[in-house]
Each structure stands twice: as C-alpha cells, then as structure tokens.
C-alpha cells in the first residue's frame, strides 16, 4: 500500500470530485489517497457519495473548523 496526498483546498464542486476521481484512476488497488479539502459540500456530500457508489472505503475527519481530511482506499 502506498499513500498519496492530494490538496484540493481552494477548489469548489464539481472540480473537487473530478480531481479526486482523476487521481484515484492513477492509483493501484490497495493504495490510499489522503485528500485535504476546505469545501464543505465536497467533503461532506459529493466525494463521500461518489466513494460509496464506487465501493471505496473511506474516512472523513475534520482537522479543524472548515478543513477536512478524507482517506480513501482504492480497491
């Protein structure tokens, strides 16, 4: 397993989700993508919903008010 970091702070939907999907497409199964995000709809709705649909395990953690970390494992 390799960890990859992706900082999408300052980006808004739908670009947040598009960037995450594009990056996930380059990862190998078992790799983990660590995403930093400051856009509430992306961190709490669009990215988690897309990961559920894709079947990727993920965890969302609020690092501080207005900043989230999403850990997504590609399977």
Chimera marker file (.cmm) of the C-alpha trace (Angstrom):
<marker_set name="trace">
<marker id="1" x="0.000" y="0.000" z="0.000" r="1" g="1" b="0" radius="0.5"/>
<marker id="2" x="1.250" y="3.428" z="-0.950" r="1" g="1" b="0" radius="0.5"/>
<marker id="3" x="-0.153" y="6.660" z="0.476" r="1" g="1" b="0" radius="0.5"/>
<marker id="4" x="-0.747" y="9.532" z="-1.926" r="1" g="1" b="0" radius="0.5"/>
<marker id="5" x="-1.606" y="13.070" z="-0.829" r="1" g="1" b="0" radius="0.5"/>
<marker id="6" x="-3.896" y="15.436" z="-2.690" r="1" g="1" b="0" radius="0.5"/>
<marker id="7" x="-4.553" y="19.009" z="-1.575" r="1" g="1" b="0" radius="0.5"/>
<marker id="8" x="-7.724" y="20.432" z="-3.105" r="1" g="1" b="0" radius="0.5"/>
<marker id="9" x="-8.111" y="23.357" z="-0.723" r="1" g="1" b="0" radius="0.5"/>
<marker id="10" x="-9.415" y="26.386" z="-2.555" r="1" g="1" b="0" radius="0.5"/>
<marker id="11" x="-11.275" y="24.248" z="-5.114" r="1" g="1" b="0" radius="0.5"/>
<marker id="12" x="-15.071" y="24.010" z="-5.326" r="1" g="1" b="0" radius="0.5"/>
<marker id="13" x="-17.546" y="21.484" z="-6.695" r="1" g="1" b="0" radius="0.5"/>
<marker id="14" x="-17.649" y="19.923" z="-9.179" r="1" g="1" b="0" radius="0.5"/>
<marker id="15" x="-13.880" y="20.330" z="-9.559" r="1" g="1" b="0" radius="0.5"/>
<marker id="16" x="-13.149" y="18.734" z="-6.168" r="1" g="1" b="0" radius="0.5"/>
<marker id="17" x="-14.803" y="15.480" z="-7.150" r="1" g="1" b="0" radius="0.5"/>
<marker id="18" x="-13.341" y="15.497" z="-10.659" r="1" g="1" b="0" radius="0.5"/>
<marker id="19" x="-9.804" y="15.969" z="-9.324" r="1" g="1" b="0" radius="0.5"/>
<marker id="20" x="-10.247" y="13.164" z="-6.765" r="1" g="1" b="0" radius="0.5"/>
<marker id="21" x="-11.651" y="10.763" z="-9.375" r="1" g="1" b="0" radius="0.5"/>
<marker id="22" x="-8.824" y="11.547" z="-11.787" r="1" g="1" b="0" radius="0.5"/>
<marker id="23" x="-6.193" y="10.916" z="-9.095" r="1" g="1" b="0" radius="0.5"/>
<marker id="24" x="-7.865" y="7.679" z="-7.987" r="1" g="1" b="0" radius="0.5"/>
<marker id="25" x="-7.667" y="6.494" z="-11.593" r="1" g="1" b="0" radius="0.5"/>
<marker id="26" x="-3.863" y="6.588" z="-11.384" r="1" g="1" b="0" radius="0.5"/>
<marker id="27" x="-3.601" y="4.551" z="-8.157" r="1" g="1" b="0" radius="0.5"/>
<marker id="28" x="-3.081" y="0.827" z="-7.745" r="1" g="1" b="0" radius="0.5"/>
<marker id="29" x="-5.563" y="-1.325" z="-5.792" r="1" g="1" b="0" radius="0.5"/>
<marker id="30" x="-4.804" y="-1.066" z="-2.084" r="1" g="1" b="0" radius="0.5"/>
<marker id="31" x="-3.296" y="2.414" z="-2.352" r="1" g="1" b="0" radius="0.5"/>
<marker id="32" x="-4.673" y="5.139" z="-0.091" r="1" g="1" b="0" radius="0.5"/>
<marker id="33" x="-5.460" y="8.677" z="-1.173" r="1" g="1" b="0" radius="0.5"/>
<marker id="34" x="-5.314" y="11.332" z="1.545" r="1" g="1" b="0" radius="0.5"/>
<marker id="35" x="-7.288" y="14.388" z="0.453" r="1" g="1" b="0" radius="0.5"/>
<marker id="36" x="-7.281" y="17.777" z="2.194" r="1" g="1" b="0" radius="0.5"/>
<marker id="37" x="-10.408" y="19.764" z="1.413" r="1" g="1" b="0" radius="0.5"/>
<marker id="38" x="-11.927" y="23.036" z="2.623" r="1" g="1" b="0" radius="0.5"/>
<marker id="39" x="-15.156" y="22.954" z="0.591" r="1" g="1" b="0" radius="0.5"/>
<marker id="40" x="-17.954" y="21.636" z="2.870" r="1" g="1" b="0" radius="0.5"/>
<marker id="41" x="-20.233" y="20.224" z="0.126" r="1" g="1" b="0" radius="0.5"/>
<marker id="42" x="-17.338" y="18.249" z="-1.348" r="1" g="1" b="0" radius="0.5"/>
<marker id="43" x="-16.039" y="16.941" z="1.986" r="1" g="1" b="0" radius="0.5"/>
<marker id="44" x="-19.433" y="16.030" z="3.398" r="1" g="1" b="0" radius="0.5"/>
<marker id="45" x="-21.560" y="15.175" z="0.378" r="1" g="1" b="0" radius="0.5"/>
<marker id="46" x="-20.236" y="14.795" z="-3.159" r="1" g="1" b="0" radius="0.5"/>
<marker id="47" x="-16.951" y="12.969" z="-2.528" r="1" g="1" b="0" radius="0.5"/>
<marker id="48" x="-18.346" y="10.578" z="0.136" r="1" g="1" b="0" radius="0.5"/>
<marker id="49" x="-21.387" y="9.818" z="-2.048" r="1" g="1" b="0" radius="0.5"/>
<marker id="50" x="-19.164" y="9.054" z="-5.055" r="1" g="1" b="0" radius="0.5"/>
<marker id="51" x="-16.920" y="6.803" z="-2.952" r="1" g="1" b="0" radius="0.5"/>
<marker id="52" x="-19.922" y="4.855" z="-1.665" r="1" g="1" b="0" radius="0.5"/>
<marker id="53" x="-21.125" y="4.374" z="-5.255" r="1" g="1" b="0" radius="0.5"/>
<marker id="54" x="-17.642" y="3.245" z="-6.339" r="1" g="1" b="0" radius="0.5"/>
<marker id="55" x="-17.317" y="0.901" z="-3.353" r="1" g="1" b="0" radius="0.5"/>
<marker id="56" x="-14.172" y="2.553" z="-1.995" r="1" g="1" b="0" radius="0.5"/>
<marker id="57" x="-13.744" y="2.500" z="1.792" r="1" g="1" b="0" radius="0.5"/>
<marker id="58" x="-13.178" y="5.992" z="3.165" r="1" g="1" b="0" radius="0.5"/>
<marker id="59" x="-12.988" y="8.025" z="6.357" r="1" g="1" b="0" radius="0.5"/>
<marker id="60" x="-13.788" y="11.729" z="6.703" r="1" g="1" b="0" radius="0.5"/>
<marker id="61" x="-12.159" y="13.595" z="9.568" r="1" g="1" b="0" radius="0.5"/>
<marker id="62" x="-12.498" y="17.285" z="10.393" r="1" g="1" b="0" radius="0.5"/>
<marker id="63" x="-8.975" y="18.529" z="11.113" r="1" g="1" b="0" radius="0.5"/>
<marker id="64" x="-10.143" y="21.973" z="12.203" r="1" g="1" b="0" radius="0.5"/>
<marker id="65" x="-13.236" y="24.078" z="11.538" r="1" g="1" b="0" radius="0.5"/>
<marker id="66" x="-13.560" y="24.321" z="7.759" r="1" g="1" b="0" radius="0.5"/>
<marker id="67" x="-10.793" y="21.820" z="6.889" r="1" g="1" b="0" radius="0.5"/>
<marker id="68" x="-11.327" y="18.112" z="6.314" r="1" g="1" b="0" radius="0.5"/>
<marker id="69" x="-9.161" y="15.103" z="5.573" r="1" g="1" b="0" radius="0.5"/>
<marker id="70" x="-10.604" y="12.264" z="3.547" r="1" g="1" b="0" radius="0.5"/>
<marker id="71" x="-8.770" y="8.932" z="3.485" r="1" g="1" b="0" radius="0.5"/>
<marker id="72" x="-9.881" y="6.853" z="0.524" r="1" g="1" b="0" radius="0.5"/>
<marker id="73" x="-8.647" y="3.352" z="-0.198" r="1" g="1" b="0" radius="0.5"/>
<marker id="74" x="-8.737" y="2.165" z="-3.787" r="1" g="1" b="0" radius="0.5"/>
<marker id="75" x="-9.812" y="-1.436" z="-4.082" r="1" g="1" b="0" radius="0.5"/>
<link id1="1" id2="2" r="1" g="1" b="0" radius="0.2"/>
<link id1="2" id2="3" r="1" g="1" b="0" radius="0.2"/>
<link id1="3" id2="4" r="1" g="1" b="0" radius="0.2"/>
<link id1="4" id2="5" r="1" g="1" b="0" radius="0.2"/>
<link id1="5" id2="6" r="1" g="1" b="0" radius="0.2"/>
<link id1="6" id2="7" r="1" g="1" b="0" radius="0.2"/>
<link id1="7" id2="8" r="1" g="1" b="0" radius="0.2"/>
<link id1="8" id2="9" r="1" g="1" b="0" radius="0.2"/>
<link id1="9" id2="10" r="1" g="1" b="0" radius="0.2"/>
<link id1="10" id2="11" r="1" g="1" b="0" radius="0.2"/>
<link id1="11" id2="12" r="1" g="1" b="0" radius="0.2"/>
<link id1="12" id2="13" r="1" g="1" b="0" radius="0.2"/>
<link id1="13" id2="14" r="1" g="1" b="0" radius="0.2"/>
<link id1="14" id2="15" r="1" g="1" b="0" radius="0.2"/>
<link id1="15" id2="16" r="1" g="1" b="0" radius="0.2"/>
<link id1="16" id2="17" r="1" g="1" b="0" radius="0.2"/>
<link id1="17" id2="18" r="1" g="1" b="0" radius="0.2"/>
<link id1="18" id2="19" r="1" g="1" b="0" radius="0.2"/>
<link id1="19" id2="20" r="1" g="1" b="0" radius="0.2"/>
<link id1="20" id2="21" r="1" g="1" b="0" radius="0.2"/>
<link id1="21" id2="22" r="1" g="1" b="0" radius="0.2"/>
<link id1="22" id2="23" r="1" g="1" b="0" radius="0.2"/>
<link id1="23" id2="24" r="1" g="1" b="0" radius="0.2"/>
<link id1="24" id2="25" r="1" g="1" b="0" radius="0.2"/>
<link id1="25" id2="26" r="1" g="1" b="0" radius="0.2"/>
<link id1="26" id2="27" r="1" g="1" b="0" radius="0.2"/>
<link id1="27" id2="28" r="1" g="1" b="0" radius="0.2"/>
<link id1="28" id2="29" r="1" g="1" b="0" radius="0.2"/>
<link id1="29" id2="30" r="1" g="1" b="0" radius="0.2"/>
<link id1="30" id2="31" r="1" g="1" b="0" radius="0.2"/>
<link id1="31" id2="32" r="1" g="1" b="0" radius="0.2"/>
<link id1="32" id2="33" r="1" g="1" b="0" radius="0.2"/>
<link id1="33" id2="34" r="1" g="1" b="0" radius="0.2"/>
<link id1="34" id2="35" r="1" g="1" b="0" radius="0.2"/>
<link id1="35" id2="36" r="1" g="1" b="0" radius="0.2"/>
<link id1="36" id2="37" r="1" g="1" b="0" radius="0.2"/>
<link id1="37" id2="38" r="1" g="1" b="0" radius="0.2"/>
<link id1="38" id2="39" r="1" g="1" b="0" radius="0.2"/>
<link id1="39" id2="40" r="1" g="1" b="0" radius="0.2"/>
<link id1="40" id2="41" r="1" g="1" b="0" radius="0.2"/>
<link id1="41" id2="42" r="1" g="1" b="0" radius="0.2"/>
<link id1="42" id2="43" r="1" g="1" b="0" radius="0.2"/>
<link id1="43" id2="44" r="1" g="1" b="0" radius="0.2"/>
<link id1="44" id2="45" r="1" g="1" b="0" radius="0.2"/>
<link id1="45" id2="46" r="1" g="1" b="0" radius="0.2"/>
<link id1="46" id2="47" r="1" g="1" b="0" radius="0.2"/>
<link id1="47" id2="48" r="1" g="1" b="0" radius="0.2"/>
<link id1="48" id2="49" r="1" g="1" b="0" radius="0.2"/>
<link id1="49" id2="50" r="1" g="1" b="0" radius="0.2"/>
<link id1="50" id2="51" r="1" g="1" b="0" radius="0.2"/>
<link id1="51" id2="52" r="1" g="1" b="0" radius="0.2"/>
<link id1="52" id2="53" r="1" g="1" b="0" radius="0.2"/>
<link id1="53" id2="54" r="1" g="1" b="0" radius="0.2"/>
<link id1="54" id2="55" r="1" g="1" b="0" radius="0.2"/>
<link id1="55" id2="56" r="1" g="1" b="0" radius="0.2"/>
<link id1="56" id2="57" r="1" g="1" b="0" radius="0.2"/>
<link id1="57" id2="58" r="1" g="1" b="0" radius="0.2"/>
<link id1="58" id2="59" r="1" g="1" b="0" radius="0.2"/>
<link id1="59" id2="60" r="1" g="1" b="0" radius="0.2"/>
<link id1="60" id2="61" r="1" g="1" b="0" radius="0.2"/>
<link id1="61" id2="62" r="1" g="1" b="0" radius="0.2"/>
<link id1="62" id2="63" r="1" g="1" b="0" radius="0.2"/>
<link id1="63" id2="64" r="1" g="1" b="0" radius="0.2"/>
<link id1="64" id2="65" r="1" g="1" b="0" radius="0.2"/>
<link id1="65" id2="66" r="1" g="1" b="0" radius="0.2"/>
<link id1="66" id2="67" r="1" g="1" b="0" radius="0.2"/>
<link id1="67" id2="68" r="1" g="1" b="0" radius="0.2"/>
<link id1="68" id2="69" r="1" g="1" b="0" radius="0.2"/>
<link id1="69" id2="70" r="1" g="1" b="0" radius="0.2"/>
<link id1="70" id2="71" r="1" g="1" b="0" radius="0.2"/>
<link id1="71" id2="72" r="1" g="1" b="0" radius="0.2"/>
<link id1="72" id2="73" r="1" g="1" b="0" radius="0.2"/>
<link id1="73" id2="74" r="1" g="1" b="0" radius="0.2"/>
<link id1="74" id2="75" r="1" g="1" b="0" radius="0.2"/>
</marker_set>
